[in-house]
Amino acid sequence: MRRALGLILATSLATAAHAEPLADLAAAQKATIEAWGKVPFSQQNVTFVSESSNGYGVYKARGSNVFKPGEPIITYGEPIGYGWKQLPDDLYEMHLMADLDIVDTSGEVLWSKQGYMDTRLVSHKQNMEFKFDMTLTVDGLSAGKYKLHYTLHDMTSGKTSSFDEEFELASGG
């Protein structure tokens, strides 16, 4: 009997010791979501990559911004400060769209596409780790220096953010 009571007491203490860190973690997650709501919608870790990423933070940075004609130009980035839409069944939706302009050194827009990217994530969590890959193959441009101008739209909050990536198109193949 004493042994059974000792086992019950030990189990109760272990459960209580385990519950406290879990409660601390839940409180920290709630505070993080509140802080996230104050972060301006923007992006971080934007870089050219050598291939499509395999997940958030899982990418191979490209060592150069010089591309051959017809070579895919892949941009990796991590949006931050976006909102979530509450859905039925305890689900949340994150929805981003992006517009893209190719701009020459004089500032002239040579090509433009609204809705170039349209991506959604539906989850039981308010995910804060989300990434995008945008792939572009440029044909018909002369060798030279250009800029990719991206405008991100958080379709949930209505906020926008933009960023540029300079690249060079090499001559020949």
Protein Blocks (a to p, Z undefined) as FASTA:
>chain_A
ZZmmmmmmmmmmmmmmmmmmmmmmmmmmmmmmmmmmmpccddehiacdfbdcfbehiacd
dfbfcdcehiacddddddehiacdddehhiacdddddddddddfkopafbdcehkbacdd
ddfbdcfbdcdddddddehiacdddddddddddfknopacdddddddddehZZ
